[in-house]
Amino acid sequence: VLHKAVIEVDETGTTAAAATTVGITPYSLPRMFIVDRPFFFFIYHEETRSLLFMGR
């Protein structure tokens, strides 16, 4: 199972979309991530460690 989430932020607001596919791939399995309570998330630039977006 591959899950992709997209968060679009512009001057008019925020839009989120997600898609899930099922297939066999040569990649290792990702870690299980279960969200069963409110949480914060942060999107940052890896090289500079600059915070780009956060949400809850």
N, CA, C and O atoms as a CHARMM CRD file, in Angstrom:
* protein
*
  224
    1    1 VAL  N      0.85600  -1.17600   0.00000 PROA 1      0.00000
    2    1 VAL  CA     0.00000   0.00000   0.00000 PROA 1      0.00000
    3    1 VAL  C      0.89100   1.22300   0.00000 PROA 1      0.00000
    4    1 VAL  O      1.79600   1.34400   0.82500 PROA 1      0.00000
    5    2 LEU  N      0.63600   2.12000  -0.91800 PROA 2      0.00000
    6    2 LEU  CA     1.37100   3.37700  -1.00300 PROA 2      0.00000
    7    2 LEU  C      0.37500   4.50500  -0.82000 PROA 2      0.00000
    8    2 LEU  O     -0.63700   4.56500  -1.51700 PROA 2      0.00000
    9    3 HSD  N      0.65700   5.39400   0.11000 PROA 3      0.00000
   10    3 HSD  CA    -0.23900   6.51700   0.37000 PROA 3      0.00000
   11    3 HSD  C      0.51000   7.80800   0.09500 PROA 3      0.00000
   12    3 HSD  O      1.64000   7.98600   0.54900 PROA 3      0.00000
   13    4 LYS  N     -0.11300   8.69900  -0.64100 PROA 4      0.00000
   14    4 LYS  CA     0.48900   9.99600  -0.94000 PROA 4      0.00000
   15    4 LYS  C     -0.48600  11.08000  -0.50800 PROA 4      0.00000
   16    4 LYS  O     -1.66700  11.03900  -0.85200 PROA 4      0.00000
   17    5 ALA  N      0.01400  12.04200   0.24000 PROA 5      0.00000
   18    5 ALA  CA    -0.81300  13.16400   0.67600 PROA 5      0.00000
   19    5 ALA  C     -0.20500  14.45200   0.15200 PROA 5      0.00000
   20    5 ALA  O      1.01500  14.60900   0.11200 PROA 5      0.00000
   21    6 VAL  N     -1.06700  15.36500  -0.24500 PROA 6      0.00000
   22    6 VAL  CA    -0.62600  16.65100  -0.77500 PROA 6      0.00000
   23    6 VAL  C     -1.36000  17.75000  -0.02500 PROA 6      0.00000
   24    6 VAL  O     -2.57400  17.68400   0.16900 PROA 6      0.00000
   25    7 ILE  N     -0.61300  18.75700   0.39400 PROA 7      0.00000
   26    7 ILE  CA    -1.19400  19.92000   1.04900 PROA 7      0.00000
   27    7 ILE  C     -0.81800  21.13600   0.22100 PROA 7      0.00000
   28    7 ILE  O      0.36300  21.44300   0.05300 PROA 7      0.00000
   29    8 GLU  N     -1.82400  21.82300  -0.29400 PROA 8      0.00000
   30    8 GLU  CA    -1.57700  23.03200  -1.08200 PROA 8      0.00000
   31    8 GLU  C     -1.97200  24.24500  -0.25000 PROA 8      0.00000
   32    8 GLU  O     -3.08100  24.31000   0.28200 PROA 8      0.00000
   33    9 VAL  N     -1.06500  25.19600  -0.14400 PROA 9      0.00000
   34    9 VAL  CA    -1.31900  26.41400   0.61600 PROA 9      0.00000
   35    9 VAL  C     -1.04500  27.59900  -0.29300 PROA 9      0.00000
   36    9 VAL  O      0.03300  27.70600  -0.87800 PROA 9      0.00000
   37   10 ASP  N     -2.02800  28.49400  -0.41200 PROA 10     0.00000
   38   10 ASP  CA    -1.83000  29.72500  -1.16900 PROA 10     0.00000
   39   10 ASP  C     -2.58000  30.85300  -0.47400 PROA 10     0.00000
   40   10 ASP  O     -3.08900  30.67800   0.63300 PROA 10     0.00000
   41   11 GLU  N     -2.64600  32.00600  -1.12300 PROA 11     0.00000
   42   11 GLU  CA    -3.25700  33.16400  -0.47800 PROA 11     0.00000
   43   11 GLU  C     -4.75100  33.01000  -0.23200 PROA 11     0.00000
   44   11 GLU  O     -5.31500  33.77000   0.55500 PROA 11     0.00000
   45   12 THR  N     -5.41300  32.04700  -0.88100 PROA 12     0.00000
   46   12 THR  CA    -6.84800  31.85700  -0.67000 PROA 12     0.00000
   47   12 THR  C     -7.16600  30.79100   0.36700 PROA 12     0.00000
   48   12 THR  O     -8.32400  30.64100   0.75500 PROA 12     0.00000
   49   13 GLY  N     -6.16400  30.04900   0.82400 PROA 13     0.00000
   50   13 GLY  CA    -6.41800  29.03900   1.84300 PROA 13     0.00000
   51   13 GLY  C     -5.59800  27.78200   1.63100 PROA 13     0.00000
   52   13 GLY  O     -4.56600  27.79600   0.96000 PROA 13     0.00000
   53   14 THR  N     -6.07600  26.69900   2.21400 PROA 14     0.00000
   54   14 THR  CA    -5.36800  25.42200   2.18200 PROA 14     0.00000
   55   14 THR  C     -6.24200  24.36100   1.54000 PROA 14     0.00000
   56   14 THR  O     -7.44200  24.30000   1.81000 PROA 14     0.00000
   57   15 THR  N     -5.65600  23.52200   0.69000 PROA 15     0.00000
   58   15 THR  CA    -6.34900  22.40000   0.07200 PROA 15     0.00000
   59   15 THR  C     -5.52000  21.14900   0.30100 PROA 15     0.00000
   60   15 THR  O     -4.30200  21.15900   0.12700 PROA 15     0.00000
   61   16 ALA  N     -6.18400  20.07700   0.69200 PROA 16     0.00000
   62   16 ALA  CA    -5.47800  18.81900   0.92100 PROA 16     0.00000
   63   16 ALA  C     -6.10000  17.73100   0.05600 PROA 16     0.00000
   64   16 ALA  O     -7.31000  17.72200  -0.17000 PROA 16     0.00000
   65   17 ALA  N     -5.26900  16.82100  -0.42300 PROA 17     0.00000
   66   17 ALA  CA    -5.73800  15.68900  -1.22000 PROA 17     0.00000
   67   17 ALA  C     -4.88600  14.47900  -0.87900 PROA 17     0.00000
   68   17 ALA  O     -3.73500  14.61000  -0.46400 PROA 17     0.00000
   69   18 ALA  N     -5.46600  13.30100  -1.05900 PROA 18     0.00000
   70   18 ALA  CA    -4.72500  12.07600  -0.76500 PROA 18     0.00000
   71   18 ALA  C     -5.13000  10.99400  -1.75000 PROA 18     0.00000
   72   18 ALA  O     -6.24000  11.00200  -2.28200 PROA 18     0.00000
   73   19 ALA  N     -4.21700  10.06800  -1.98300 PROA 19     0.00000
   74   19 ALA  CA    -4.48400   8.92800  -2.86000 PROA 19     0.00000
   75   19 ALA  C     -3.75700   7.71200  -2.30400 PROA 19     0.00000
   76   19 ALA  O     -2.65200   7.82300  -1.77500 PROA 19     0.00000
   77   20 THR  N     -4.38600   6.56200  -2.42900 PROA 20     0.00000
   78   20 THR  CA    -3.79300   5.31600  -1.95900 PROA 20     0.00000
   79   20 THR  C     -3.82700   4.30000  -3.08900 PROA 20     0.00000
   80   20 THR  O     -4.84400   4.15600  -3.76700 PROA 20     0.00000
   81   21 THR  N     -2.72100   3.59600  -3.29500 PROA 21     0.00000
   82   21 THR  CA    -2.66200   2.53100  -4.28700 PROA 21     0.00000
   83   21 THR  C     -2.14000   1.26900  -3.62300 PROA 21     0.00000
   84   21 THR  O     -1.44200   1.31900  -2.61100 PROA 21     0.00000
   85   22 VAL  N     -2.49100   0.14500  -4.21200 PROA 22     0.00000
   86   22 VAL  CA    -2.02700  -1.14600  -3.71400 PROA 22     0.00000
   87   22 VAL  C     -1.29000  -1.83500  -4.84800 PROA 22     0.00000
   88   22 VAL  O     -1.79700  -1.92400  -5.96600 PROA 22     0.00000
   89   23 GLY  N     -0.09800  -2.32100  -4.55500 PROA 23     0.00000
   90   23 GLY  CA     0.68400  -3.00900  -5.57100 PROA 23     0.00000
   91   23 GLY  C      1.90600  -3.65000  -4.95000 PROA 23     0.00000
   92   23 GLY  O      2.16700  -3.48400  -3.75900 PROA 23     0.00000
   93   24 ILE  N      2.64600  -4.37200  -5.74900 PROA 24     0.00000
   94   24 ILE  CA     3.87500  -5.01500  -5.29300 PROA 24     0.00000
   95   24 ILE  C      5.04100  -4.20000  -5.82200 PROA 24     0.00000
   96   24 ILE  O      5.16600  -3.98800  -7.02900 PROA 24     0.00000
   97   25 THR  N      5.89600  -3.74400  -4.91200 PROA 25     0.00000
   98   25 THR  CA     7.04700  -2.93800  -5.29600 PROA 25     0.00000
   99   25 THR  C      8.30400  -3.52900  -4.66600 PROA 25     0.00000
  100   25 THR  O      8.21000  -4.25300  -3.67500 PROA 25     0.00000
  101   26 PRO  N      9.47100  -3.23500  -5.21800 PROA 26     0.00000
  102   26 PRO  CA    10.71400  -3.76900  -4.65900 PROA 26     0.00000
  103   26 PRO  C     11.21700  -2.98700  -3.45300 PROA 26     0.00000
  104   26 PRO  O     12.30300  -3.27300  -2.95000 PROA 26     0.00000
  105   27 TYR  N     10.45500  -2.01100  -2.97800 PROA 27     0.00000
  106   27 TYR  CA    10.88600  -1.17700  -1.86300 PROA 27     0.00000
  107   27 TYR  C     10.63200  -1.87300  -0.53200 PROA 27     0.00000
  108   27 TYR  O      9.79200  -2.76900  -0.44100 PROA 27     0.00000
  109   28 SER  N     11.35600  -1.46100   0.49000 PROA 28     0.00000
  110   28 SER  CA    11.09700  -1.98200   1.82800 PROA 28     0.00000
  111   28 SER  C      9.79200  -1.37900   2.33500 PROA 28     0.00000
  112   28 SER  O      9.35900  -0.32500   1.86800 PROA 28     0.00000
  113   29 LEU  N      9.18300  -2.04500   3.27700 PROA 29     0.00000
  114   29 LEU  CA     7.91600  -1.57100   3.81100 PROA 29     0.00000
  115   29 LEU  C      8.13700  -0.32600   4.66300 PROA 29     0.00000
  116   29 LEU  O      9.09400  -0.26500   5.43400 PROA 29     0.00000
  117   30 PRO  N      7.26000   0.66600   4.52900 PROA 30     0.00000
  118   30 PRO  CA     7.38600   1.85800   5.37300 PROA 30     0.00000
  119   30 PRO  C      6.95900   1.54400   6.79900 PROA 30     0.00000
  120   30 PRO  O      6.31500   0.52700   7.05600 PROA 30     0.00000
  121   31 ARG  N      7.31800   2.41400   7.71100 PROA 31     0.00000
  122   31 ARG  CA     6.90400   2.24800   9.09800 PROA 31     0.00000
  123   31 ARG  C      5.40700   2.46200   9.21800 PROA 31     0.00000
  124   31 ARG  O      4.82500   3.26200   8.48500 PROA 31     0.00000
  125   32 MET  N      4.78500   1.74500  10.14300 PROA 32     0.00000
  126   32 MET  CA     3.36000   1.90700  10.41700 PROA 32     0.00000
  127   32 MET  C      3.15700   3.22700  11.15600 PROA 32     0.00000
  128   32 MET  O      3.87600   3.51600  12.11200 PROA 32     0.00000
  129   33 PHE  N      2.19500   4.02000  10.72700 PROA 33     0.00000
  130   33 PHE  CA     1.89200   5.30100  11.35800 PROA 33     0.00000
  131   33 PHE  C      0.39500   5.35000  11.57600 PROA 33     0.00000
  132   33 PHE  O     -0.36800   5.54300  10.63000 PROA 33     0.00000
  133   34 ILE  N     -0.02900   5.17800  12.81600 PROA 34     0.00000
  134   34 ILE  CA    -1.45200   5.17600  13.15800 PROA 34     0.00000
  135   34 ILE  C     -1.77100   6.47000  13.88700 PROA 34     0.00000
  136   34 ILE  O     -1.13100   6.80900  14.88200 PROA 34     0.00000
  137   35 VAL  N     -2.76200   7.18700  13.38400 PROA 35     0.00000
  138   35 VAL  CA    -3.18200   8.44200  14.00600 PROA 35     0.00000
  139   35 VAL  C     -4.55600   8.21300  14.60900 PROA 35     0.00000
  140   35 VAL  O     -5.54900   8.07500  13.89400 PROA 35     0.00000
  141   36 ASP  N     -4.60100   8.17300  15.92900 PROA 36     0.00000
  142   36 ASP  CA    -5.88600   7.95800  16.59100 PROA 36     0.00000
  143   36 ASP  C     -6.18500   9.05600  17.61100 PROA 36     0.00000
  144   36 ASP  O     -6.97100   8.86700  18.53900 PROA 36     0.00000
  145   37 ARG  N     -5.54000  10.20400  17.41800 PROA 37     0.00000
  146   37 ARG  CA    -5.77800  11.36700  18.28000 PROA 37     0.00000
  147   37 ARG  C     -5.29300  12.60900  17.53400 PROA 37     0.00000
  148   37 ARG  O     -4.57600  12.48600  16.54100 PROA 37     0.00000
  149   38 PRO  N     -5.66900  13.79300  17.99300 PROA 38     0.00000
  150   38 PRO  CA    -5.16900  15.01000  17.33400 PROA 38     0.00000
  151   38 PRO  C     -3.64200  15.05400  17.36100 PROA 38     0.00000
  152   38 PRO  O     -3.01400  14.55000  18.29200 PROA 38     0.00000
  153   39 PHE  N     -3.05700  15.65600  16.33800 PROA 39     0.00000
  154   39 PHE  CA    -1.60100  15.71400  16.26200 PROA 39     0.00000
  155   39 PHE  C     -1.17300  16.95600  15.48300 PROA 39     0.00000
  156   39 PHE  O     -1.97000  17.55700  14.76200 PROA 39     0.00000
  157   40 PHE  N      0.08300  17.32400  15.63900 PROA 40     0.00000
  158   40 PHE  CA     0.70000  18.39300  14.86600 PROA 40     0.00000
  159   40 PHE  C      1.57500  17.76900  13.79400 PROA 40     0.00000
  160   40 PHE  O      2.10000  16.67200  13.98400 PROA 40     0.00000
  161   41 PHE  N      1.74000  18.45900  12.66000 PROA 41     0.00000
  162   41 PHE  CA     2.71300  18.00800  11.67200 PROA 41     0.00000
  163   41 PHE  C      3.50000  19.21200  11.17200 PROA 41     0.00000
  164   41 PHE  O      3.00900  20.34000  11.14000 PROA 41     0.00000
  165   42 PHE  N      4.73200  18.93000  10.78500 PROA 42     0.00000
  166   42 PHE  CA     5.64400  19.96900  10.33400 PROA 42     0.00000
  167   42 PHE  C      6.26700  19.54300   9.01800 PROA 42     0.00000
  168   42 PHE  O      6.68200  18.39200   8.87500 PROA 42     0.00000
  169   43 ILE  N      6.33900  20.44400   8.06200 PROA 43     0.00000
  170   43 ILE  CA     7.03000  20.20300   6.80000 PROA 43     0.00000
  171   43 ILE  C      8.21100  21.15900   6.77300 PROA 43     0.00000
  172   43 ILE  O      8.05200  22.37100   6.91100 PROA 43     0.00000
  173   44 TYR  N      9.40400  20.59000   6.59300 PROA 44     0.00000
  174   44 TYR  CA    10.59600  21.42200   6.63900 PROA 44     0.00000
  175   44 TYR  C     11.54300  21.06500   5.51100 PROA 44     0.00000
  176   44 TYR  O     11.48300  19.96800   4.95400 PROA 44     0.00000
  177   45 HSD  N     12.42000  22.00600   5.17900 PROA 45     0.00000
  178   45 HSD  CA    13.44100  21.81200   4.15500 PROA 45     0.00000
  179   45 HSD  C     14.59600  21.06000   4.79900 PROA 45     0.00000
  180   45 HSD  O     15.17400  21.53800   5.77500 PROA 45     0.00000
  181   46 GLU  N     14.94300  19.88300   4.26600 PROA 46     0.00000
  182   46 GLU  CA    15.94900  19.04000   4.90900 PROA 46     0.00000
  183   46 GLU  C     17.32400  19.68900   4.98100 PROA 46     0.00000
  184   46 GLU  O     17.98900  19.60100   6.01300 PROA 46     0.00000
  185   47 GLU  N     17.76300  20.33500   3.91200 PROA 47     0.00000
  186   47 GLU  CA    19.11800  20.89600   3.89000 PROA 47     0.00000
  187   47 GLU  C     19.30000  22.03200   4.88900 PROA 47     0.00000
  188   47 GLU  O     20.31900  22.09600   5.57800 PROA 47     0.00000
  189   48 THR  N     18.32100  22.92500   4.97100 PROA 48     0.00000
  190   48 THR  CA    18.45300  24.09000   5.85500 PROA 48     0.00000
  191   48 THR  C     17.71600  23.91800   7.17500 PROA 48     0.00000
  192   48 THR  O     17.85900  24.73600   8.08400 PROA 48     0.00000
  193   49 ARG  N     16.92100  22.84500   7.28000 PROA 49     0.00000
  194   49 ARG  CA    16.08200  22.59400   8.45600 PROA 49     0.00000
  195   49 ARG  C     15.11800  23.75900   8.70800 PROA 49     0.00000
  196   49 ARG  O     14.71400  23.99600   9.84600 PROA 49     0.00000
  197   50 SER  N     14.75300  24.48200   7.64900 PROA 50     0.00000
  198   50 SER  CA    13.81900  25.60300   7.75700 PROA 50     0.00000
  199   50 SER  C     12.39100  25.08300   7.77300 PROA 50     0.00000
  200   50 SER  O     12.03100  24.23400   6.95800 PROA 50     0.00000
  201   51 LEU  N     11.58100  25.57900   8.68400 PROA 51     0.00000
  202   51 LEU  CA    10.18400  25.19800   8.77000 PROA 51     0.00000
  203   51 LEU  C      9.41800  25.83600   7.61800 PROA 51     0.00000
  204   51 LEU  O      9.45100  27.05500   7.45000 PROA 51     0.00000
  205   52 LEU  N      8.73000  25.01900   6.82500 PROA 52     0.00000
  206   52 LEU  CA     7.97100  25.51500   5.68100 PROA 52     0.00000
  207   52 LEU  C      6.48400  25.59800   5.97600 PROA 52     0.00000
  208   52 LEU  O      5.80900  26.52400   5.52600 PROA 52     0.00000
  209   53 PHE  N      5.96400  24.62300   6.73700 PROA 53     0.00000
  210   53 PHE  CA     4.53000  24.56300   7.00400 PROA 53     0.00000
  211   53 PHE  C      4.30100  23.72700   8.24200 PROA 53     0.00000
  212   53 PHE  O      5.02600  22.76400   8.49300 PROA 53     0.00000
  213   54 MET  N      3.29000  24.09300   9.02200 PROA 54     0.00000
  214   54 MET  CA     2.88800  23.24900  10.14100 PROA 54     0.00000
  215   54 MET  C      1.37800  23.25800  10.23800 PROA 54     0.00000
  216   54 MET  O      0.72600  24.21400   9.81800 PROA 54     0.00000
  217   55 GLY  N      0.83600  22.21800  10.77700 PROA 55     0.00000
  218   55 GLY  CA    -0.61200  22.11400  10.90000 PROA 55     0.00000
  219   55 GLY  C     -0.98900  21.20500  12.04400 PROA 55     0.00000
  220   55 GLY  O     -0.13100  20.58700  12.67400 PROA 55     0.00000
  221   56 ARG  N     -2.27900  21.12800  12.30600 PROA 56     0.00000
  222   56 ARG  CA    -2.77000  20.21800  13.34000 PROA 56     0.00000
  223   56 ARG  C     -4.09900  19.65300  12.94000 PROA 56     0.00000
  224   56 ARG  O     -4.68300  18.86200  13.68100 PROA 56     0.00000
